Amino acid sequence: MSAKEVVVRVIPAIGDIAAEGWDACANPSPVPAGAPAPPQVPVTGSASSDPKSTHEHGRQVARAAQSFSSARGYNPFISHAFLHALEVSGSVAARTGWQPQHLLAQTREGTVVGAVPCYLKSHSRGEYVFDHGWAEAYARAGGDYYPKLQVSVPFTPASGARLLVKSGTDCGALHGALAAGLVELCRLREASSVHVTFALPTEWDLLGDHGFLKRTDQQFHWHNAGYSSFDDFLSALAARKRKTIRRERRDALAPGIEVQWLVGSDLTEAAWDAFFAFYMETGSRKWGRPYLTRSFYSLIGEAMGDRVLLIMAKRAGRFIAGAINFIGCDTLYGRHWGAIEHHPFLHFELCYYQAIDYAIANKLAHVEAGAQGEHKLARGYLPVTTYSAHHIADPVLRRAIADYLKRERAYVDAVGHELAEAAPFRKDLIAGEA
């Protein structure tokens, strides 16, 4: 199939696209038979017994982390159900600064063979790849940075495919057609730029070949080395780090707090009410205005509840804090958390340690704990490079950004190597791998 055999259209709402057509491109393989089932027993309390075994870890895992891309197989965020919930709930709309402008590639017969989740933006909030400095510099020079086009999952700093193509098609031709379609849409909408964020490395290279500027950044992900328990994971860490984590887990639950995992039918409206209260309280303090509406949570609970994990803390008979996660093919994606009571280390317990517990119990290979946060390194989360690509229409602005990105990529690479060397794993295990 050549690019001339497809028609690329702009779709103003994902509800105008059949879920089957979109998902055939977004997640072309169904969730495999070996994908994790919801757990039958929640984890409560903290891990505190002596380490039982030793695993090879160290530099091999850190090396793998540098090139790892979390989006393999089923990715919940690019599914039709997730993106549809964002739009139907009013979380994503023109009035919130996210006007859907999805690209759809179809054959002459009308078969959907490619798609791009795309939005016309009037600001740079909710993206996690920061270009505020670019906007300010362009404004000082007399230019209009907004509107711009954003190719991403709104409010979701998780890597995944962005140029979505159906299996069994000519991926190279379709990727090229979609990339060209984005540049043409930028011209038609008189936008300053196109930003493809948290893309796959292969997409990053392809877009670079099409003239997009290439940018990198850093996140921290946990990698499962075949651990049989949380203690098994701890046995791979240096003694001081093991002691610190055990103390944090013990102190987090000391005030009579218990932890529950809620998946599928456990995601009741009462549970969502409680979690939304946490989200609003914490989000209002951190961001000023939380992005997601209450109805968004009901919609995802109904449409994809078996792919949603709420980790909830309860004290004195009521929920007091919680973290929301999404379950991919081999990855647990942590998104956001909130609390109405504040206890030391409870954030670490719900967002990091319980996520590791769940991944081990369900044999998931990775945990992505969201954007930024070097404090995650001490808790066994390793640095991973993330990728974005940027089409800048104004040649003068493009030259300035290109020069900046060249220096920024070198800095991100150097910091990543330095952080990997500071990983908390036992030095004797690292030496044993050399």
C-alpha positions as CSV (number, residue, x, y, z in Angstrom):
1,M,0.0,0.0,0.0
2,S,1.5,3.4,-1.0
3,A,0.7,6.8,0.5
4,K,-1.3,7.6,-2.7
5,E,-3.7,4.7,-1.9
6,V,-4.9,6.3,1.4
7,V,-6.9,9.4,2.3
8,V,-6.0,11.2,5.5
9,R,-8.9,13.0,7.1
10,V,-9.4,15.2,10.2
11,I,-11.9,13.9,12.7
12,P,-13.3,16.4,15.3
13,A,-14.3,13.8,17.9
14,I,-13.2,10.3,18.6
15,G,-16.8,9.4,19.0
16,D,-17.1,9.8,15.2
17,I,-14.7,6.9,14.7
18,A,-15.9,3.4,15.3
19,A,-14.1,1.8,18.2
20,E,-13.2,-1.3,16.2
21,G,-11.5,0.8,13.5
22,W,-9.5,2.9,16.0
23,D,-8.4,-0.1,18.2
24,A,-7.4,-2.1,15.2
25,C,-4.7,0.6,14.7
26,A,-4.0,1.5,18.4
27,N,-3.8,-2.0,19.8
28,P,-3.7,-4.3,16.8
29,S,-3.1,-7.4,18.9
30,P,-5.8,-8.4,21.4
31,V,-4.9,-8.6,25.1
32,P,-2.9,-11.9,25.2
33,A,-4.2,-14.9,27.0
34,G,-1.4,-14.7,29.5
35,A,-2.3,-11.1,30.6
36,P,-2.8,-10.7,34.3
37,A,-6.2,-11.3,35.8
38,P,-7.5,-9.1,38.7
39,P,-6.0,-10.2,42.0
40,Q,-8.1,-12.2,44.3
41,V,-6.5,-11.1,47.6
42,P,-5.4,-7.5,48.4
43,V,-2.0,-6.8,49.8
44,T,-2.0,-5.3,53.3
45,G,0.8,-4.3,55.5
46,S,4.5,-4.0,54.6
47,A,7.2,-6.5,53.7
48,S,9.6,-7.1,56.5
49,S,11.0,-10.6,56.5
50,D,14.6,-11.4,55.7
51,P,15.7,-11.6,52.1
52,K,15.4,-15.1,50.7
53,S,17.3,-15.1,47.5
54,T,19.8,-13.2,45.3
55,H,19.1,-12.2,41.7
56,E,21.4,-11.0,39.0
57,H,20.6,-7.4,38.5
58,G,22.7,-4.3,38.4
59,R,24.1,-2.9,35.2
60,Q,22.3,-5.3,32.9
61,V,18.9,-4.0,34.2
62,A,20.1,-0.4,34.2
63,R,21.3,-0.8,30.6
64,A,18.0,-2.3,29.5
65,A,16.2,0.6,31.3
66,Q,18.0,3.1,29.1
67,S,16.5,1.7,25.9
68,F,13.3,0.3,27.2
69,S,10.0,1.6,25.7
70,S,7.1,0.8,27.9
71,A,4.5,0.6,25.2
72,R,4.6,-3.0,24.0
73,G,1.4,-4.9,23.1
74,Y,-1.8,-3.5,24.6
75,N,-1.6,0.1,25.8
76,P,-4.7,1.3,27.7
77,F,-4.1,5.0,27.1
78,I,-4.4,4.9,23.3
79,S,-7.5,2.7,23.3
80,H,-10.7,4.2,22.0
81,A,-12.4,3.7,25.4
82,F,-9.8,5.8,27.3
83,L,-9.7,8.7,24.7
84,H,-13.5,8.6,24.4
85,A,-14.0,8.9,28.1
86,L,-11.8,12.0,28.1
87,E,-13.9,13.6,25.5
88,V,-17.4,12.5,26.6
89,S,-16.6,13.6,30.2
90,G,-15.7,17.1,29.1
91,S,-12.2,16.7,30.4
92,V,-10.9,17.2,26.8
93,A,-12.7,19.8,24.7
94,A,-12.1,23.1,22.9
95,R,-13.2,25.0,26.1
96,T,-10.5,23.3,28.1
97,G,-7.8,24.1,25.5
98,W,-7.8,20.6,24.0
99,Q,-9.7,20.6,20.7
100,P,-9.7,17.1,19.1
101,Q,-8.2,17.0,15.6
102,H,-7.6,13.3,15.2
103,L,-6.1,12.1,11.9
104,L,-7.6,9.1,10.3
105,A,-6.1,7.3,7.3
106,Q,-8.5,5.3,5.2
107,T,-8.3,3.3,2.0
108,R,-10.3,4.4,-1.0
109,E,-12.9,1.7,0.1
110,G,-13.2,3.4,3.6
111,T,-11.2,0.9,5.7
112,V,-9.4,2.5,8.6
113,V,-5.7,1.7,8.3
114,G,-4.1,4.5,10.4
115,A,-4.8,7.1,13.1
116,V,-3.2,9.8,15.2
117,P,-4.6,11.2,18.5
118,C,-4.2,14.9,17.9
119,Y,-5.4,18.1,19.6
120,L,-5.3,21.8,18.8
121,K,-4.0,23.5,21.9
122,S,-4.4,27.0,23.2
123,H,-1.9,26.5,26.0
124,S,0.8,24.1,27.1
125,R,-0.7,22.6,30.2
126,G,-1.2,18.9,30.9
127,E,1.5,17.8,28.6
128,Y,4.6,17.0,30.8
129,V,7.0,17.9,28.0
130,F,7.6,21.5,28.7
131,D,7.8,24.2,25.9
132,H,6.7,27.2,27.9
133,G,10.1,28.8,27.3
134,W,9.7,28.3,23.5
135,A,6.3,30.0,23.7
136,E,7.6,33.0,25.7
137,A,10.6,33.5,23.4
138,Y,8.4,33.4,20.3
139,A,6.0,35.9,21.9
140,R,8.8,38.3,22.7
141,A,9.9,38.1,19.0
142,G,6.3,39.0,18.0
143,G,5.1,35.5,17.0
144,D,2.0,33.6,18.0
145,Y,2.9,30.2,19.5
146,Y,-0.7,29.3,20.0
147,P,-2.6,27.5,18.6
148,K,-0.3,24.5,18.3
149,L,-0.9,20.8,17.6
150,Q,-0.3,18.2,20.3
151,V,0.0,14.5,19.4
152,S,-0.3,12.8,22.8
153,V,-2.7,11.3,25.3
154,P,-3.9,14.3,27.4
155,F,-2.7,14.6,30.9
156,T,-0.8,11.3,30.6
157,P,3.0,11.1,30.6
158,A,3.2,7.5,29.5
159,S,5.1,6.4,26.4
160,G,3.2,4.7,23.6
161,A,2.6,4.6,19.9
162,R,1.4,7.9,18.4
163,L,1.4,7.0,14.7
164,L,-1.1,4.2,14.9
165,V,-1.3,1.7,12.0
166,K,-3.3,-1.4,11.4
167,S,-1.5,-4.8,11.3
168,G,-0.9,-6.3,7.9
169,T,-0.5,-2.9,6.2
170,D,2.6,-1.1,4.8
171,C,3.6,0.6,8.0
172,G,6.4,2.6,6.4
173,A,4.1,4.2,3.8
174,L,1.3,4.8,6.4
175,H,3.7,6.4,8.9
176,G,5.0,8.7,6.2
177,A,1.4,9.6,5.2
178,L,0.5,10.4,8.8
179,A,3.6,12.4,9.4
180,A,2.9,14.4,6.2
181,G,-0.7,14.8,7.3
182,L,0.4,16.4,10.6
183,V,2.6,18.9,8.8
184,E,-0.3,19.8,6.4
185,L,-2.8,20.1,9.3
186,C,-0.4,22.5,11.0
187,R,-0.5,24.6,7.8
188,L,-4.2,24.5,7.5
189,R,-4.9,25.4,11.1
190,E,-2.2,28.1,11.0
191,A,-0.6,26.5,14.0
192,S,3.0,27.3,15.0
193,S,4.1,23.7,15.5
194,V,3.3,20.0,16.0
195,H,4.5,18.2,19.1
196,V,4.5,14.4,19.2
197,T,5.3,13.6,22.8
198,F,6.1,10.3,24.7
199,A,6.5,8.6,21.3
200,L,8.2,5.2,20.6
201,P,11.9,5.4,19.7
202,T,11.1,4.1,16.2
203,E,8.6,6.9,15.7
204,W,11.1,9.4,17.0
205,D,13.6,8.3,14.4
206,L,11.0,8.3,11.6
207,L,9.7,11.7,12.4
208,G,13.3,12.9,12.6
209,D,13.7,11.7,9.0
210,H,10.6,13.8,8.1
211,G,12.2,16.9,9.4
212,F,10.9,16.9,13.0
213,L,13.3,18.1,15.7
214,K,14.2,15.3,18.2
215,R,14.0,15.8,22.0
216,T,14.6,13.5,24.9
217,D,13.8,13.5,28.6
218,Q,13.9,11.2,31.6
219,Q,11.5,9.1,33.7
220,F,12.0,6.4,36.3
221,H,10.5,2.9,35.8
222,W,10.7,-0.3,37.8
223,H,11.8,-3.5,36.1
224,N,10.9,-7.0,37.2
225,A,13.8,-9.4,37.3
226,G,11.6,-12.4,37.9
227,Y,11.0,-11.6,41.6
228,S,8.7,-14.0,43.5
229,S,7.9,-11.4,46.3
230,F,8.7,-7.9,47.4
231,D,11.3,-9.4,49.8
232,D,12.8,-11.0,46.8
233,F,13.2,-7.6,45.1
234,L,14.6,-6.1,48.3
235,S,17.3,-8.8,48.4
236,A,18.8,-7.3,45.2
237,L,19.2,-3.9,47.0
238,A,22.0,-2.6,49.1
239,A,21.5,-3.2,52.8
240,R,21.0,0.4,53.7
241,K,18.3,0.8,51.0
242,R,16.5,-2.3,52.1
243,K,16.4,-1.0,55.7
244,T,15.1,2.4,54.5
245,I,12.3,0.9,52.4
246,R,11.2,-1.5,55.2
247,R,11.0,1.4,57.6
248,E,9.0,3.6,55.2
249,R,6.5,0.8,54.6
250,R,6.1,0.1,58.3
251,D,5.7,3.8,59.2
252,A,3.2,4.4,56.4
253,L,0.8,1.8,57.7
254,A,1.5,2.3,61.4
255,P,-1.6,4.5,62.2
256,G,-3.9,1.5,61.6
257,I,-4.0,1.9,57.8
258,E,-4.8,-1.0,55.5
259,V,-4.5,-1.1,51.8
260,Q,-6.9,-2.6,49.3
261,W,-6.6,-3.3,45.6
262,L,-9.8,-2.5,43.6
263,V,-10.2,-3.8,40.0
264,G,-13.2,-4.5,37.8
265,S,-16.5,-5.0,39.7
266,D,-14.8,-3.6,42.9
267,L,-14.7,-0.1,41.2
268,T,-18.1,1.0,42.6
269,E,-19.4,4.5,42.3
270,A,-18.7,4.9,46.1
271,A,-15.1,4.0,45.5
272,W,-14.9,6.6,42.6
273,D,-16.5,9.2,44.8
274,A,-13.9,8.7,47.4
275,F,-11.0,8.7,44.9
276,F,-12.3,11.8,43.2
277,A,-12.3,13.7,46.5
278,F,-8.6,12.7,46.9
279,Y,-7.9,13.8,43.4
280,M,-9.6,17.2,43.8
281,E,-7.9,17.9,47.2
282,T,-4.4,17.0,46.0
283,G,-4.8,18.3,42.5
284,S,-6.1,21.7,43.6
285,R,-3.0,22.2,45.7
286,K,-0.5,20.9,43.1
287,W,-1.9,22.1,39.8
288,G,-4.4,24.8,40.7
289,R,-7.1,23.2,38.6
290,P,-7.5,19.5,38.3
291,Y,-8.0,18.3,34.7
292,L,-10.3,15.4,35.0
293,T,-14.1,15.5,35.7
294,R,-15.9,13.1,38.0
295,S,-17.7,11.5,35.1
296,F,-14.4,10.5,33.5
297,Y,-13.8,7.9,36.3
298,S,-17.3,6.4,36.0
299,L,-16.8,6.1,32.2
300,I,-13.5,4.3,32.4
301,G,-14.8,2.1,35.2
302,E,-17.6,1.0,33.0
303,A,-15.7,0.7,29.7
304,M,-12.4,-0.7,30.8
305,G,-12.6,-1.5,34.5
306,D,-10.6,-4.8,34.2
307,R,-7.7,-2.6,33.1
308,V,-7.9,-0.1,36.0
309,L,-6.4,-0.7,39.4
310,L,-7.2,1.6,42.4
311,I,-4.9,1.2,45.3
312,M,-6.8,2.6,48.2
313,A,-5.8,3.2,51.8
314,K,-8.4,2.9,54.6
315,R,-8.3,4.0,58.2
316,A,-11.0,3.8,60.8
317,G,-13.5,2.4,58.3
318,R,-13.2,5.0,55.6
319,F,-10.9,5.6,52.6
320,I,-8.4,8.3,53.2
321,A,-6.0,8.1,50.1
322,G,-5.7,6.4,46.8
323,A,-3.7,6.0,43.6
324,I,-5.0,5.1,40.2
325,N,-3.1,2.7,37.9
326,F,-3.8,1.3,34.4
327,I,-2.9,-2.3,33.5
328,G,-1.1,-2.8,30.1
329,C,0.1,-5.9,28.4
330,D,3.3,-6.2,30.5
331,T,3.3,-2.8,32.4
332,L,1.5,-1.2,35.3
333,Y,1.1,2.5,34.6
334,G,0.8,4.7,37.7
335,R,-1.1,7.9,37.0
336,H,-2.0,10.1,39.9
337,W,-2.8,9.9,43.6
338,G,-4.6,12.0,46.3
339,A,-5.3,12.0,50.0
340,I,-7.6,13.7,52.5
341,E,-5.4,12.6,55.4
342,H,-1.6,13.0,55.3
343,H,0.7,10.4,56.8
344,P,4.4,10.0,56.4
345,F,5.5,7.8,53.5
346,L,1.9,6.9,52.6
347,H,2.5,8.4,49.1
348,F,5.5,6.1,48.6
349,E,3.5,3.1,49.8
350,L,0.5,3.6,47.6
351,C,2.3,4.9,44.4
352,Y,5.5,2.9,44.4
353,Y,5.7,-0.1,46.8
354,Q,2.2,-1.3,46.3
355,A,2.6,-1.0,42.5
356,I,5.7,-3.2,42.8
357,D,3.7,-5.7,44.9
358,Y,1.0,-5.8,42.2
359,A,3.5,-6.2,39.4
360,I,5.2,-9.1,41.1
361,A,2.0,-10.8,42.0
362,N,0.7,-10.5,38.4
363,K,4.0,-11.2,36.7
364,L,4.2,-7.8,35.0
365,A,7.5,-6.8,33.6
366,H,7.5,-3.1,34.4
367,V,6.0,-0.3,36.5
368,E,5.8,3.2,35.1
369,A,5.3,5.7,38.0
370,G,4.7,8.8,36.0
371,A,6.8,11.9,35.2
372,Q,10.0,13.1,36.9
373,G,11.0,12.3,40.4
374,E,14.7,11.4,41.2
375,H,13.5,10.3,44.6
376,K,12.2,7.2,42.8
377,L,15.7,6.0,42.2
378,A,16.3,5.1,45.8
379,R,13.2,3.0,45.7
380,G,14.4,0.8,42.8
381,Y,13.0,2.8,39.9
382,L,15.7,3.2,37.2
383,P,16.2,6.1,34.7
384,V,14.6,5.6,31.3
385,T,14.8,7.9,28.3
386,T,11.5,9.3,26.8
387,Y,11.2,10.7,23.3
388,S,9.4,13.5,21.6
389,A,9.5,15.1,18.1
390,H,8.6,18.6,17.1
391,H,7.7,20.3,13.8
392,I,8.3,24.0,14.0
393,A,6.8,26.0,11.1
394,D,8.8,29.3,11.5
395,P,12.4,28.6,10.3
396,V,13.9,31.2,12.7
397,L,12.3,29.6,15.7
398,R,13.2,26.2,14.4
399,R,16.9,27.0,14.2
400,A,16.9,28.4,17.8
401,I,15.1,25.3,19.2
402,A,17.3,22.9,17.2
403,D,20.4,24.4,18.8
404,Y,18.8,24.2,22.2
405,L,17.7,20.6,21.7
406,K,21.2,19.5,20.6
407,R,22.6,20.6,24.0
408,E,19.6,19.3,25.9
409,R,19.9,15.8,24.5
410,A,23.6,15.6,25.5
411,Y,22.6,16.7,29.0
412,V,19.8,14.2,29.3
413,D,22.1,11.4,28.2
414,A,24.8,12.3,30.6
415,V,22.4,12.6,33.5
416,G,20.8,9.3,32.6
417,H,24.2,7.5,32.8
418,E,25.1,9.2,36.1
419,L,21.8,8.2,37.6
420,A,22.0,4.6,36.4
421,E,25.4,4.4,38.1
422,A,23.7,5.5,41.4
423,A,21.1,2.7,41.2
424,P,20.5,1.2,44.7
425,F,21.3,-2.4,43.7
426,R,23.9,-4.4,45.5
427,K,27.4,-3.8,44.3
428,D,28.4,-7.5,44.6
429,L,25.6,-8.4,42.1
430,I,26.8,-5.7,39.7
431,A,30.4,-7.0,40.0
432,G,29.2,-10.5,39.4
433,E,27.8,-9.5,36.0
434,A,30.9,-7.7,34.8
